Amino acid sequence: MTTEPATDAELLARLRVGDSSAVGAIFERYEQPVFRYLLGVLKDRHAAEDVLQDTFVLVLRKAEAAAGESFRGWLFTVAHQQALLFRRKGQSAAVGGGDGLLSVVSGDADPLAAADAHEMATTLRGLLEQLPEPQRAVICLRLFDGLKFREVADRLGCPLNTALARMHDGLARLRTLWEQRYA
């Protein structure tokens, strides 16, 4: 006897009462379709991964606002809004931008720009050390080791929604620390 997969409404109801397995099921069901959509919108794999993360963190935090019967549409609307927000904020420029980083790595940048990039990397490492260990661990595994969120959660022995929330909170804290330093 095969069991029917849970509907979005059932998963959402389970999520609302704190069932962490529902997060995994939702992520499993929608990770690839939402990622493909974001990749089409943003035309950049890393940007799409970042916005995917932001989308699922927001979904976890705003699950009460979603209707089970229209969850898929709501999720894609959230993803689209996050993509637009990403573009408006100019996130790629805020983190050094791919072009700027590539020019430093390839040696095309002038020595002053290379020195500035090195100083920025040193500063970021110092700020990262100020984060609580759980947030730092998620950020390092996700960004530096390139693990998927499911792999990060498995490696750290925490639920998927916890890994997503730690990433979101850690990046927000890094932004705050950066602004405090350079404001």
C-alpha positions in Angstrom: 0.0 0.0 0.0 1.5 3.3 -1.1 0.8 6.5 0.9 -0.2 9.6 -1.0 2.4 12.4 -0.5 1.2 15.1 1.8 -0.5 18.1 0.2 1.0 21.6 0.5 -1.9 22.4 2.9 -1.0 19.5 5.1 2.7 20.4 5.1 1.9 24.0 5.9 -0.3 23.0 8.8 2.5 20.7 10.1 5.0 23.5 9.7 2.8 25.9 11.7 2.8 23.5 14.7 6.6 23.2 14.6 7.0 19.9 12.7 10.5 20.2 11.4 10.0 17.3 9.0 7.5 19.5 7.1 10.2 22.0 6.4 12.4 19.3 4.8 9.4 18.1 2.7 8.6 21.6 1.5 12.2 22.3 0.7 12.6 18.9 -1.1 9.4 19.6 -3.1 10.2 23.2 -4.1 13.9 23.7 -4.0 14.6 22.9 -7.6 11.6 24.5 -9.2 12.1 27.7 -7.3 15.8 27.7 -8.0 15.2 27.2 -11.7 12.7 30.1 -11.7 15.2 32.4 -9.8 18.0 31.4 -12.2 15.8 32.4 -15.1 15.0 35.7 -13.5 18.4 36.6 -12.2 20.7 34.9 -14.8 23.3 34.2 -12.1 23.7 30.9 -10.3 25.1 32.4 -7.1 22.5 35.1 -6.9 19.8 32.5 -7.5 21.2 30.4 -4.6 21.3 33.5 -2.3 17.7 34.5 -3.2 16.5 30.9 -2.8 17.9 30.9 0.7 16.2 34.2 1.5 13.0 33.0 0.0 12.8 29.9 2.2 13.8 31.8 5.3 11.0 34.2 4.7 8.6 31.4 4.0 9.5 29.9 7.4 9.0 33.2 9.2 5.8 34.1 7.3 4.2 30.7 7.1 1.1 32.0 8.9 0.4 34.3 5.9 0.2 31.5 3.4 -3.0 29.6 2.4 -2.5 25.9 2.0 -4.5 25.6 -1.2 -2.5 28.4 -2.9 0.9 27.8 -1.3 2.8 27.1 -4.5 1.7 30.4 -6.0 2.5 32.3 -2.8 5.9 30.7 -2.6 6.8 31.7 -6.2 5.4 35.2 -5.5 7.7 35.4 -2.4 10.7 34.2 -4.6 9.9 36.8 -7.3 9.7 39.6 -4.7 13.0 38.5 -3.2 14.6 38.5 -6.6 13.4 42.0 -7.3 14.6 43.1 -3.9 18.0 41.5 -4.6 18.3 43.5 -7.8 17.2 46.7 -6.2 19.7 46.4 -3.4 22.5 45.6 -5.9 23.6 42.7 -3.7 26.3 41.7 -6.1 27.9 45.2 -5.9 27.5 45.2 -2.1 29.7 42.0 -1.7 32.4 43.2 -4.1 30.7 42.1 -7.3 31.8 39.3 -9.4 33.7 41.5 -11.8 35.7 43.3 -9.1 36.6 40.1 -7.4 37.6 38.4 -10.7 39.8 41.4 -11.6 41.7 41.0 -8.3 42.1 37.3 -8.7 43.2 37.6 -12.3 45.7 40.3 -11.5 44.0 42.9 -13.7 43.4 45.2 -10.7 45.8 47.8 -9.7 47.9 47.3 -6.5 45.7 49.7 -4.5 42.5 47.9 -5.4 44.2 44.5 -4.5 45.3 45.9 -1.1 41.7 47.2 -0.5 40.3 43.8 -1.4 42.7 42.0 1.0 41.8 44.5 3.8 38.1 43.9 3.2 38.6 40.1 3.3 40.6 40.4 6.5 37.8 42.6 8.0 35.1 40.1 6.9 37.0 37.2 8.5 37.2 39.2 11.8 33.5 40.1 11.7 32.7 36.4 11.0 34.6 35.5 14.2 32.2 37.7 16.1 29.2 35.7 15.2 27.8 32.9 17.5 29.4 29.6 16.5 26.1 28.1 15.2 25.7 31.0 12.7 29.4 31.0 11.8 29.3 27.2 11.1 26.3 27.4 8.8 27.8 30.4 6.8 31.2 28.7 6.5 29.7 25.3 5.3 27.3 27.0 2.9 29.4 29.7 1.4 33.0 28.5 1.7 32.5 24.7 1.4 29.6 25.1 -1.0 27.3 22.6 0.7 23.6 22.6 0.1 21.3 23.5 3.0 20.3 19.9 3.5 23.9 18.9 3.7 24.7 21.7 6.1 21.8 20.6 8.3 23.0 17.0 8.2 26.6 17.9 9.0 25.6 20.1 11.9 22.9 17.7 13.2 20.1 20.3 13.1 16.8 20.6 11.3 16.8 22.2 7.9 14.7 25.2 9.1 17.3 25.8 11.9 20.1 25.9 9.3 18.2 28.3 7.1 17.4 30.6 10.0 21.0 30.6 11.3 22.2 31.5 7.8 19.7 34.3 7.5 20.4 35.7 11.0 24.1 35.3 10.6 24.2 37.3 7.4 22.0 39.9 8.9 24.3 40.2 11.8 27.3 40.5 9.5 25.7 43.3 7.6 25.0 45.1 10.9 28.6 44.6 12.1 29.9 45.9 8.7 27.7 49.0 8.9 28.8 49.7 12.4 32.4 49.5 11.4 32.1 51.6 8.2 29.1 53.9 9.0 
